[in-house]
Amino acid sequence: MLLGILGGIFFMPISLNAAVVFLVSTGLLLVAEMVWTGEIYMRRTPMDLWVAGFAVLAALSLWTSAYAAEGLYNYIHLMGLYILVYLLITQTVRTKREGRLIVIAILASAAVVCIWGLLQYHAGMDVTAERWVDGDQFPELKKRVFSTLGNPNVLAAFLVMVVGLASGWSLDTHEWKRKGALIFVSALAVLCILLTYSRGAWLSLGAMALMMAAVWRHWNWRVLLAVAAVLVILLAAMHEAFLARLLSIREMFNSADSSVALRWALWESTLAMIGEHPWIGLGWGSYRFVYPEYDFFVQNESVIIYHGHNTLLSLAAEIGIPGALCFAVAWGLAVIRSLHAMKYSLRSSKGFNLGVALAMSGMAAFSLTDHVLFNIQVTAIFWTLLALTVSLPAIGPYARNRTWFYKKFRGLAGVFRSR
């Protein structure tokens, strides 16, 4: 089972089709095992209620949706994959070793994605035609890394999680080969994030750095010196386009920046949607169809707006405030459990747990300015980490006895034995 999950996680950012084959096959094997043995043996977690609430309320939002058919198709494919990932992780991952193998699969995949992205950048792919950047404001910015994920912001969202995982884990591992590999992957991911020119991702890196400084109690002066040296080198080597993009962060409240102006307009439109449909939303997957009714900024029917550039606002608009709250609670619970695990675990496990907390928190920071969970591949990785926080052995305040659902029936093995 674990090999199938590892294959699915590794291929998720690289090839969605390959990842789905691995994960669906593993899910079918799990069901087949239950049918054969006649035993349904499932673990319950503290997150199940919130995940179930999110899934059920998202389904109910389709009931009154004007675009129920499109939404149902989207729901089956997206929510089906996310719940499959969640169940596979929570039902099969039992030990710290298995949890670490899951993270290693993510980091190995990230290395491939980063190398491919750097090759793209070196080849000089001009993305001006994609209209990802305001050409008038940033005339020098012609190249943005997007690698296998098709969009710079989507790639940046994935790599924000990778930086959190790798940098956190590297702080507290004493195996030099592993530490070197973690630092290498983290450096690759940071470099690619810089080359995505995603300002939201840059701010997320800053938020993760502040969080790391606040919660980590075992700093080494060598680490701090190395980080300071890297920052000095980066500042000295900044390209003009990069420096202009970085300094533009100061204009986050300036409507002269077209990207900022668009976000403020989308947030206003999204809040209007929520105000008119607070409880059950406009329907899962319906934002792109409904937005023209609330559009006062773009005023161009040929431009499709898929989301509100804020994760929780976009979810609340589509499935209602209660559904978005269920998801937010599950997200917050994942961060809290990771931080508690870091606090109460042995020294050798503190960095790993910090890495998971950083990954989830970095995504929370990024979600304020973009719908980071719009892409199915990135969201599947997010759900992997979400499930990982409740599948590993709990310690500290969460070290309670696990609860299980167990049902015995006459499986196929029993039928054949009785003949």
C-alpha positions as CSV (number, residue, x, y, z in Angstrom):
1,M,0.0,0.0,0.0
2,L,2.7,2.5,1.0
3,L,4.6,2.0,-2.3
4,G,1.5,3.0,-4.2
5,I,1.0,6.1,-2.1
6,L,4.6,7.1,-2.4
7,G,4.4,6.7,-6.2
8,G,1.2,8.8,-6.3
9,I,2.8,11.6,-4.1
10,F,6.0,11.6,-6.1
11,F,4.3,11.9,-9.5
12,M,1.6,14.4,-8.3
13,P,3.5,17.6,-9.2
14,I,5.1,16.0,-12.3
15,S,2.2,14.1,-14.0
16,L,-1.3,14.2,-12.7
17,N,-2.4,11.2,-14.7
18,A,0.4,9.0,-13.4
19,A,-0.3,10.1,-9.8
20,V,-4.0,9.3,-10.2
21,V,-3.2,5.8,-11.5
22,F,-1.0,5.1,-8.5
23,L,-3.5,6.5,-5.9
24,V,-6.7,5.0,-7.4
25,S,-5.0,1.6,-7.7
26,T,-3.9,1.8,-4.1
27,G,-7.4,2.7,-3.0
28,L,-8.8,-0.3,-4.9
29,L,-6.3,-2.6,-3.3
30,L,-7.3,-1.3,0.1
31,V,-11.0,-2.0,-0.6
32,A,-10.1,-5.4,-2.1
33,E,-8.2,-6.3,1.1
34,M,-11.2,-5.5,3.2
35,V,-13.5,-7.5,0.9
36,W,-11.1,-10.5,1.0
37,T,-10.5,-10.6,4.7
38,G,-14.0,-9.6,5.8
39,E,-12.7,-6.9,8.1
40,I,-13.3,-3.2,7.9
41,Y,-10.7,-1.7,10.2
42,M,-10.6,2.1,9.9
43,R,-8.9,4.7,12.1
44,R,-10.8,7.8,13.2
45,T,-9.0,11.1,13.6
46,P,-9.8,14.4,15.3
47,M,-9.9,16.0,11.8
48,D,-12.5,13.6,10.3
49,L,-15.5,15.6,11.5
50,W,-14.2,18.9,9.9
51,V,-13.2,17.2,6.7
52,A,-16.6,15.4,6.4
53,G,-18.3,18.7,7.1
54,F,-16.4,20.4,4.4
55,A,-17.1,17.7,1.9
56,V,-20.8,17.4,2.7
57,L,-21.4,21.2,2.7
58,A,-19.6,21.5,-0.6
59,A,-21.9,18.8,-2.0
60,L,-25.0,20.5,-0.6
61,S,-23.9,23.8,-2.3
62,L,-24.6,22.1,-5.6
63,W,-28.3,21.6,-4.7
64,T,-29.2,25.3,-5.4
65,S,-26.4,26.0,-7.9
66,A,-27.4,27.3,-11.3
67,Y,-24.4,25.4,-12.7
68,A,-24.9,22.1,-10.8
69,A,-23.8,19.8,-13.7
70,E,-20.5,21.6,-14.2
71,G,-20.0,21.7,-10.4
72,L,-20.8,18.1,-9.9
73,Y,-18.3,17.0,-12.5
74,N,-15.7,19.2,-10.8
75,Y,-16.7,18.0,-7.4
76,I,-16.4,14.3,-8.3
77,H,-12.9,14.7,-9.8
78,L,-11.4,17.2,-7.3
79,M,-13.0,16.3,-4.0
80,G,-12.9,12.7,-4.9
81,L,-9.1,12.9,-5.2
82,Y,-8.6,14.9,-2.1
83,I,-10.7,12.6,0.1
84,L,-8.9,9.6,-1.5
85,V,-5.5,11.1,-0.5
86,Y,-6.8,11.9,3.0
87,L,-8.1,8.4,3.6
88,L,-5.1,6.6,2.1
89,I,-2.7,8.6,4.4
90,T,-4.8,8.4,7.6
91,Q,-5.6,4.7,7.1
92,T,-2.1,3.4,6.0
93,V,0.5,5.6,7.6
94,R,1.2,4.4,11.1
95,T,4.8,5.2,12.0
96,K,7.2,8.1,11.9
97,R,9.3,6.3,9.3
98,E,6.3,6.0,7.0
99,G,5.5,9.7,7.5
100,R,9.1,10.7,6.7
101,L,9.0,8.6,3.5
102,I,5.9,10.5,2.4
103,V,7.8,13.8,2.9
104,I,10.9,12.4,1.2
105,A,8.7,11.6,-1.8
106,I,7.4,15.2,-1.9
107,L,11.0,16.6,-1.7
108,A,12.3,14.2,-4.3
109,S,9.5,15.3,-6.7
110,A,10.3,18.9,-5.9
111,A,13.9,18.5,-6.9
112,V,12.8,17.2,-10.3
113,V,10.3,20.1,-10.7
114,C,12.9,22.7,-9.7
115,I,15.6,21.4,-12.0
116,W,13.1,21.4,-14.9
117,G,12.1,24.9,-14.0
118,L,15.7,26.1,-13.9
119,L,16.2,24.5,-17.4
120,Q,13.2,26.5,-18.6
121,Y,14.6,29.7,-17.3
122,H,18.0,29.0,-18.8
123,A,16.4,28.3,-22.1
124,G,15.0,31.8,-22.0
125,M,11.3,31.0,-22.4
126,D,9.5,34.3,-22.9
127,V,6.1,34.3,-21.1
128,T,5.0,37.8,-22.0
129,A,2.2,36.5,-24.1
130,E,0.7,34.7,-21.0
131,R,-0.1,38.1,-19.5
132,W,1.2,37.0,-16.0
133,V,2.8,40.4,-15.5
134,D,1.9,44.0,-16.1
135,G,4.3,44.7,-19.0
136,D,4.0,48.5,-18.5
137,Q,5.0,48.3,-14.9
138,F,7.7,45.6,-15.2
139,P,9.0,46.0,-18.8
140,E,12.2,44.0,-18.0
141,L,10.3,41.0,-16.7
142,K,10.1,38.6,-19.6
143,K,10.8,35.2,-17.9
144,R,9.0,33.5,-15.0
145,V,9.5,29.9,-14.0
146,F,6.5,27.6,-14.1
147,S,8.0,24.2,-14.6
148,T,5.6,21.2,-14.8
149,L,2.7,23.1,-13.1
150,G,1.9,25.5,-15.9
151,N,1.7,28.7,-13.9
152,P,4.3,30.6,-11.8
153,N,2.0,31.2,-8.8
154,V,0.9,27.5,-8.8
155,L,4.6,26.4,-8.8
156,A,5.4,28.9,-6.1
157,A,2.6,27.5,-3.9
158,F,3.9,24.0,-4.2
159,L,7.5,25.2,-3.4
160,V,6.4,27.2,-0.4
161,M,5.4,23.9,1.2
162,V,8.7,22.3,0.1
163,V,10.8,25.1,1.6
164,G,8.9,24.7,4.9
165,L,9.3,20.9,5.0
166,A,13.0,20.9,4.0
167,S,14.2,23.9,6.0
168,G,12.4,22.8,9.1
169,W,13.7,19.2,8.9
170,S,17.2,20.3,8.2
171,L,17.5,22.2,11.5
172,D,17.5,19.1,13.6
173,T,19.0,16.2,11.6
174,H,22.5,15.1,12.5
175,E,23.0,12.9,9.5
176,W,25.2,15.0,7.2
177,K,24.0,13.3,4.0
178,R,20.4,13.9,4.9
179,K,21.1,17.5,6.1
180,G,23.0,18.2,2.9
181,A,20.1,16.8,0.7
182,L,17.5,18.9,2.7
183,I,19.5,22.1,2.4
184,F,20.1,21.4,-1.4
185,V,16.3,20.9,-2.0
186,S,15.4,23.9,0.1
187,A,17.9,26.1,-1.8
188,L,16.6,24.9,-5.1
189,A,13.1,25.6,-4.1
190,V,13.9,29.1,-2.8
191,L,15.8,29.9,-6.0
192,C,12.8,28.7,-8.1
193,I,10.4,30.7,-5.9
194,L,12.5,33.8,-6.6
195,L,12.4,33.1,-10.3
196,T,8.6,32.7,-10.3
197,Y,8.5,36.4,-9.4
198,S,5.5,35.6,-7.2
199,R,5.3,38.4,-4.6
200,G,2.8,36.5,-2.5
201,A,5.2,33.6,-2.3
202,W,8.0,35.9,-1.3
203,L,5.9,37.3,1.5
204,S,5.1,33.7,2.5
205,L,8.8,32.9,2.8
206,G,9.2,35.9,5.1
207,A,6.2,34.8,7.2
208,M,7.7,31.3,7.5
209,A,11.1,32.8,8.5
210,L,9.4,34.8,11.3
211,M,7.5,31.8,12.5
212,M,10.7,29.7,12.5
213,A,12.5,32.4,14.5
214,A,9.6,32.6,17.0
215,V,9.1,28.9,17.8
216,W,12.5,27.3,17.3
217,R,14.7,27.2,20.4
218,H,17.8,25.5,19.2
219,W,19.5,28.0,16.9
220,N,23.1,27.4,15.9
221,W,25.3,30.5,15.2
222,R,26.7,28.7,12.2
223,V,23.3,28.4,10.7
224,L,22.5,32.1,11.3
225,L,25.8,33.1,9.8
226,A,25.2,31.0,6.7
227,V,21.7,32.5,6.2
228,A,23.1,36.0,6.6
229,A,25.8,35.3,4.0
230,V,23.3,34.0,1.5
231,L,21.1,37.0,1.9
232,V,24.0,39.4,1.3
233,I,24.9,37.4,-1.8
234,L,21.4,37.5,-3.1
235,L,21.0,41.2,-2.5
236,A,24.3,41.9,-4.4
237,A,23.3,39.7,-7.3
238,M,19.8,41.0,-7.8
239,H,18.7,41.4,-11.4
240,E,17.0,44.8,-12.2
241,A,13.6,43.1,-12.9
242,F,13.9,41.2,-9.6
243,L,14.7,44.3,-7.6
244,A,11.8,46.2,-9.2
245,R,9.4,43.3,-8.4
246,L,10.7,43.2,-4.8
247,L,10.3,46.9,-4.2
248,S,6.8,46.8,-5.7
249,I,5.7,44.9,-2.6
250,R,5.6,48.3,-0.9
251,E,2.8,49.3,-3.3
252,M,0.5,46.6,-2.0
253,F,-2.1,49.2,-1.2
254,N,-1.5,51.3,-4.3
255,S,-4.2,50.8,-7.0
256,A,-1.7,51.9,-9.7
257,D,-0.3,48.4,-9.6
258,S,-2.7,46.5,-11.9
259,S,-2.3,43.2,-10.0
260,V,-3.0,44.8,-6.7
261,A,-6.0,46.7,-8.1
262,L,-7.4,43.5,-9.6
263,R,-7.1,41.7,-6.3
264,W,-8.9,44.4,-4.3
265,A,-11.7,44.4,-6.9
266,L,-12.0,40.6,-6.8
267,W,-12.2,40.6,-3.0
268,E,-14.9,43.2,-3.1
269,S,-16.9,41.2,-5.7
270,T,-16.3,38.0,-3.7
271,L,-17.5,39.6,-0.5
272,A,-20.7,40.6,-2.4
273,M,-21.2,37.0,-3.4
274,I,-20.8,35.9,0.2
275,G,-23.2,38.6,1.4
276,E,-25.9,37.4,-0.9
277,H,-25.3,33.6,-0.4
278,P,-23.7,33.3,3.1
279,W,-25.0,29.8,4.1
280,I,-24.7,27.5,1.2
281,G,-22.8,29.6,-1.4
282,L,-23.2,29.8,-5.1
283,G,-22.2,26.3,-5.7
284,W,-19.0,24.3,-5.8
285,G,-16.9,25.2,-8.9
286,S,-19.3,28.0,-10.0
287,Y,-17.2,31.1,-9.4
288,R,-16.1,31.5,-13.0
289,F,-19.7,31.3,-14.2
290,V,-21.1,33.7,-11.6
291,Y,-18.4,36.3,-11.5
292,P,-19.7,38.3,-14.5
293,E,-22.8,39.1,-12.5
294,Y,-20.6,40.8,-9.8
295,D,-18.0,42.2,-12.2
296,F,-17.4,46.0,-11.9
297,F,-13.7,46.0,-12.7
298,V,-12.7,43.7,-15.5
299,Q,-15.7,44.4,-17.8
300,N,-14.5,41.9,-20.4
301,E,-16.5,38.8,-21.1
302,S,-13.6,37.1,-22.8
303,V,-11.5,37.2,-19.6
304,I,-12.4,34.3,-17.4
305,I,-11.9,34.8,-13.6
306,Y,-11.7,31.4,-11.9
307,H,-11.4,32.5,-8.3
308,G,-11.3,35.4,-5.9
309,H,-7.5,35.4,-5.2
310,N,-8.0,34.4,-1.6
311,T,-8.6,30.8,-0.6
312,L,-11.1,31.1,2.2
313,L,-13.0,33.9,0.5
314,S,-13.3,31.9,-2.7
315,L,-14.5,28.8,-0.8
316,A,-17.0,30.8,1.2
317,A,-18.4,32.3,-2.0
318,E,-18.8,28.8,-3.6
319,I,-19.9,26.6,-0.6
320,G,-20.9,29.1,2.1
321,I,-19.4,30.4,5.3
322,P,-20.0,27.1,7.3
323,G,-18.2,25.0,4.7
324,A,-15.3,27.4,4.5
325,L,-15.1,27.4,8.4
326,C,-14.9,23.6,8.4
327,F,-11.9,23.8,6.1
328,A,-10.3,26.6,8.1
329,V,-10.6,24.6,11.3
330,A,-9.1,21.5,9.8
331,W,-6.2,23.7,8.4
332,G,-5.7,25.4,11.8
333,L,-5.8,22.0,13.6
334,A,-3.1,20.7,11.4
335,V,-0.8,23.6,12.3
336,I,-1.5,23.3,16.0
337,R,-1.0,19.6,16.1
338,S,2.4,20.0,14.3
339,L,3.6,22.6,16.7
340,H,2.5,20.6,19.7
341,A,4.3,17.5,18.2
342,M,7.4,19.7,17.8
343,K,7.2,20.9,21.4
344,Y,6.7,17.4,23.0
345,S,8.7,15.2,20.7
346,L,12.2,14.0,21.1
347,R,14.9,16.3,19.8
348,S,15.4,14.1,16.7
349,S,11.8,14.7,15.6
350,K,11.4,18.4,16.4
351,G,12.7,19.7,13.1
352,F,10.5,17.3,11.0
353,N,7.3,18.5,12.9
354,L,8.4,22.1,12.6
355,G,8.8,21.6,8.8
356,V,5.2,20.4,8.5
357,A,3.9,23.3,10.6
358,L,5.9,25.7,8.4
359,A,4.5,24.2,5.2
360,M,0.9,24.6,6.4
361,S,1.5,28.1,7.8
362,G,3.3,29.3,4.6
363,M,0.3,28.2,2.6
364,A,-2.0,30.1,5.0
365,A,0.0,33.3,4.4
366,F,0.1,32.8,0.6
367,S,-3.7,32.1,0.6
368,L,-4.3,35.7,1.7
369,T,-3.4,37.0,-1.7
370,D,-4.1,34.1,-4.0
371,H,-6.3,31.0,-4.1
372,V,-3.3,28.6,-3.6
373,L,-5.6,25.6,-3.5
374,F,-7.1,26.1,-6.9
375,N,-4.7,23.8,-8.7
376,I,-5.5,20.1,-8.2
377,Q,-1.9,18.9,-8.0
378,V,-0.9,21.4,-5.3
379,T,-4.1,20.8,-3.4
380,A,-3.5,17.1,-3.3
381,I,0.0,17.7,-1.8
382,F,-1.7,20.0,0.7
383,W,-4.2,17.3,1.7
384,T,-1.3,14.9,2.0
385,L,0.3,17.1,4.7
386,L,-3.1,17.8,6.3
387,A,-3.7,14.0,6.7
388,L,-0.1,13.5,7.9
389,T,-0.6,15.7,10.9
390,V,-3.3,13.3,12.3
391,S,-2.0,10.0,11.0
392,L,1.4,10.0,12.9
393,P,1.5,8.9,16.5
394,A,0.2,11.7,18.7
395,I,2.2,13.0,21.7
396,G,1.7,15.7,24.3
397,P,-1.8,17.0,24.8
398,Y,-3.0,14.9,21.8
399,A,-1.6,11.6,23.1
400,R,-5.0,10.0,23.7
401,N,-6.0,6.5,22.7
402,R,-6.9,6.2,19.1
403,T,-10.4,5.3,18.2
404,W,-11.2,2.8,15.5
405,F,-14.2,1.7,13.5
406,Y,-14.3,-2.1,13.2
407,K,-16.8,-4.3,11.4
408,K,-16.4,-8.0,10.8
409,F,-18.3,-9.8,8.0
410,R,-17.8,-12.9,6.0
411,G,-15.2,-12.0,3.4
412,L,-14.2,-13.8,0.2
413,A,-11.4,-15.6,2.0
414,G,-14.0,-17.1,4.4
415,V,-16.3,-18.1,1.6
416,F,-13.5,-20.0,-0.2
417,R,-12.3,-21.7,3.0
418,S,-15.8,-23.0,3.7
419,R,-16.0,-24.9,0.4
